[in-house]
């Protein structure tokens, strides 16, 4: 979380990094800054390490929505040297700073939305109510097969990471124990496992496309937990808590898996002063709507 903490502390206005399973959005949420993960193929990844090539997205984080919008405007668009960026509609920021949400349909899947710590749910429900006052229409939705998507995404990203790191066997011992464990899990998956997960990806894209026929954005808490305390002995004993990791990633992985854009932004603080955030996911290529949602939230958070 070094880059995110540096932005939160005011050392930098913006930074842009890669997000394969919330690597941009989760630290941003824990540090109280804004981050947008664009649509897959919207921003060039030329020069980035091909660690998890089918789920990674490059995007900006910043201290404000305006900072993020400015960097997004610079990095988005076709790059002749990056084929994945060449088949995309024109980049637009139209209406991103409109202080109103009239006509916007916001989707909430209650069972998923409320699978989070009480303070996170309460802060996010309060923000949803504020969005309604600004003209947004709340639509209750259902998203089936989320657990199957979560497993398929995990197998996909771990398989790709393990395959990428096979090119650098001399560095295997350079990683922390928890990272080495993740790579072991990736290496034991089979080609059949990977292909089955890509079939699940196709199902996931269809499921979300059907949901986005009904709504413009899907809202959830940023994570299911406030920032967890890391044990003092973590560096010396190879500490890893997959239960905590799962709750931190609960709401962010679908956008990596389906390629949809997403944004994370603050909506309040715990009594101890730790940031609380909201996560919004949108249709492919509609980053400007996500920025508009975050812009209106930013005006309400003190």
C-alpha positions, 0 to 999 in steps of 0.5 A: 500500500506504499503508493496509496499511503503516499497519495493519502499523505499528500506526497503525490497527487496521482499514481497509476498502477495495475489491478488484477484482483483489486490491487488498485482498489483495495489499498485505495479503499483502506487509505481513503483515496480515489481510484478508477479501474478502466475497462479492459483494453481502455488504457495501454499496458505497454511496458507493464509486466505480463503477470496476469494478462487476462484480468489485469487493468492499468488505472490511476489513483488520486487524492480527489476525483478530479485528479483521477479524471485528469490522469484517466483522460491522459492514459485512456485511448488507443495505443498503436503499440498495444493491440488490445487498445485498438478496438474501443469507442472514443474516450469521453468524460462528458458530465463527469463533474455534474453535481446531480444524478438525475436519470441514473439507475443505481443497482443494489443486490441486497444480499451481496451489499450487506455481506460486510461489517456493520459500519461499512454497510451503514455508511454505504446505505447512507450514501445510497440514500444521498444519491437518491436525493440527487435524483438517482433511481434505486433498483434492487437487482440479483446477481447469480453465481457470484461464488462460482465467479470468485473461484473461477477468477482465483484459478485464472489469476493464480494460473497466469501468475504462476505461468509468468513466474516460471520464466524467472526460476532464479527469483523464486526464493525472493518472494514472501512465503504467502506469495510463494504459497499463492504461486504453488496453488497456481502451479497445481491447477490444470489446463482443464481447470483453466479452460473451465474457468474461462467458460465461467467467465463467458457466463459471468459476462452474460450475467452482468450484461443482463444486469446492466440492461436494468441499471447503469451502475452497481453499488457495493461497499469497497470491501467487506472489512475495515482495514485489518490489523496486521500481526506484529509477527507477520514478517517473521512467520509467513503470516497469511489470512485467506479469510481476511483476503477473501473479505477484502476482495469480495466486491472487486473481483467481478470487474477484473473477471468481466473487464467492466470498469469500476471505481472506489471512493471514500464515503466516511470513516469508522469511529477510530478514523479509518476510511470507509469506501464504496465501490461502483461497477459500470458498463464497458467503456462508461468510465465517465458515469462512474466518475460522476457517481464518485464526484457526487459522493466526494461533495458529501463526504467531510 
